[in-house]
């Protein structure tokens, strides 16, 4: 199984996820949002599985700094537009591969899902 880990290299949670994968010899490709961005198609596909509410990190600084108008009346289309324009608003990391789609890093959840693939 080939995994892709989406995130930002200096994010502490992404670093934990990378260490987790490397400690278990799980190969992965790292997709850096800052350099490569993210597509609306990726975000739509992930939203179909986990919901845009889980992907959009409303607790982060980037979201909190948005004008109130941008934070109001968020739906799928608006959430995707915000995340494409500001990849730092995507909850990190996102890991995709095989039947796995993980958002955020919770080791027990990762153990359960990645051991099945």
C-alpha positions as CSV (number, residue, x, y, z in Angstrom):
1,X,0.0,0.0,0.0
2,X,1.3,3.4,-0.9
3,X,0.4,6.2,1.5
4,X,0.4,9.9,0.9
5,X,0.9,12.2,3.9
6,X,-0.4,15.7,3.3
7,X,0.8,18.5,5.5
8,X,3.3,21.2,6.3
9,X,6.8,20.1,7.2
10,X,7.2,22.2,10.4
11,X,3.9,21.2,11.9
12,X,4.5,19.3,15.2
13,X,1.5,17.0,14.5
14,X,2.8,16.2,11.0
15,X,6.3,15.4,12.5
16,X,4.6,13.0,15.0
17,X,2.8,11.3,12.1
18,X,6.0,11.0,10.0
19,X,7.8,9.5,13.0
20,X,4.9,7.1,13.5
21,X,5.0,5.9,9.9
22,X,8.8,5.6,9.8
23,X,8.9,3.7,13.1
24,X,6.6,1.1,11.5
25,X,8.4,1.0,8.2
26,X,5.3,2.3,6.4
27,X,6.5,3.9,3.2
28,X,4.8,7.2,2.3
29,X,5.0,10.1,-0.1
30,X,5.0,13.5,1.6
31,X,2.9,16.2,-0.1
32,X,3.8,19.6,1.2
33,X,0.8,22.0,1.1
34,X,3.1,25.0,1.1
35,X,5.0,24.0,-2.0
36,X,2.4,21.9,-3.9
37,X,-0.9,23.3,-2.7
38,X,-4.0,21.2,-2.6
39,X,-6.7,20.7,-5.2
40,X,-10.4,21.2,-4.8
41,X,-10.9,17.6,-6.1
42,X,-8.8,16.2,-3.2
43,X,-10.8,18.2,-0.7
44,X,-14.1,17.1,-2.2
45,X,-13.0,13.5,-2.2
46,X,-11.9,13.7,1.4
47,X,-15.1,15.6,2.4
48,X,-17.2,12.8,0.9
49,X,-15.5,10.4,3.4
50,X,-15.0,12.5,6.6
51,X,-17.1,15.7,6.0
52,X,-15.7,19.1,5.4
53,X,-16.3,20.0,9.1
54,X,-13.5,17.6,10.1
55,X,-11.1,18.9,7.5
56,X,-11.5,22.6,8.2
57,X,-9.4,23.6,11.2
58,X,-11.4,26.3,12.8
59,X,-9.2,26.3,15.9
60,X,-6.1,27.4,14.0
61,X,-4.7,30.9,13.7
62,X,-5.2,31.2,10.0
63,X,-9.0,30.6,10.3
64,X,-9.3,32.9,13.4
65,X,-7.6,35.8,11.4
66,X,-10.2,35.6,8.7
67,X,-12.7,38.4,8.4
68,X,-16.0,37.6,10.1
69,X,-17.8,37.5,6.7
70,X,-15.5,34.7,5.5
71,X,-16.2,32.7,8.7
72,X,-20.0,33.0,8.4
73,X,-22.3,30.6,6.6
74,X,-19.7,28.0,5.7
75,X,-20.9,25.2,3.6
76,X,-19.0,22.6,1.5
77,X,-18.3,24.9,-1.4
78,X,-17.1,27.8,0.9
79,X,-15.0,25.5,3.1
80,X,-13.2,24.0,0.0
81,X,-12.6,27.5,-1.4
82,X,-11.1,28.6,1.9
83,X,-8.9,25.5,2.2
84,X,-7.6,25.8,-1.4
85,X,-6.7,29.4,-0.8
86,X,-5.3,28.8,2.7
87,X,-4.0,25.2,3.0
88,X,-2.9,26.0,6.6
89,X,-6.6,25.8,7.4
90,X,-6.7,22.0,6.7
91,X,-6.5,19.9,9.8
92,X,-3.2,18.1,9.7
93,X,-2.1,15.6,8.7
94,X,-4.2,14.0,6.1
95,X,-3.1,10.5,5.2
96,X,-4.6,8.7,2.2
97,X,-3.8,5.3,0.8
98,X,-5.6,2.0,0.1
99,X,-8.8,2.1,2.1
100,X,-7.3,4.5,4.6
101,X,-8.2,8.2,5.0
102,X,-7.0,9.7,8.3
103,X,-7.4,13.3,9.4
104,X,-5.4,14.4,12.3
105,X,-3.1,12.2,14.4
106,X,-4.5,9.9,17.0
107,X,-2.3,6.9,17.4
108,X,-5.0,4.3,18.3
109,X,-7.1,5.4,15.3
110,X,-4.0,5.1,13.0
111,X,-3.2,1.7,14.5
112,X,-6.7,0.4,13.9
113,X,-7.0,1.6,10.3
114,X,-3.4,1.1,9.0
115,X,-3.2,-2.4,10.4
116,X,-6.1,-3.4,8.2
117,X,-4.5,-2.2,4.9
